[in-house]
Amino acid sequence: QVQLVESGGGVVQPGGSLRLSCAASGLTLSSYTMSWYRQAPGKERELVAGITRGGGSTNYADSVKGRFSISRDTAKNTVYLQMNSLKPEDTAVYYCKADRLPLGYIYWGQGTQVTVSS
């Protein structure tokens, strides 16, 4: 059974940093594309960052480029999202996603709340 468990969310002041973690079980990171999405109240869920299953390529939403960084530790089967220079508009629930689209496998975590406020 596949599980993705996010952690690391919280309340932070503008300009601060947080590191989110997504611990995966029941799957191997090197077989999946891993992504972070976020959903703010009243808005659609949007892609924040992704890393290919080989780990050699990453992509970011324009709004977070230069501030956020996605990485993974295959030994711990965990994906991270380092978030720096946080802004109030980064406030959202952040979700981890694993997909292996050629086979139609898509899994989501339960989400972790990030609130950026003074």
Buried (B, 14 or more C-beta within 10 A) or exposed (E): EEEBBBBBBEEBEEEBEBEBBBBBEEBEBEEBBBBBBBBBEEEEBEBBBBBEBEEEEBEBBEEBEEBBBBBBEEEEBBBBBBBBEBEEEBBBBBBBBBBBEEEEEEBBBEBBEBBBEE
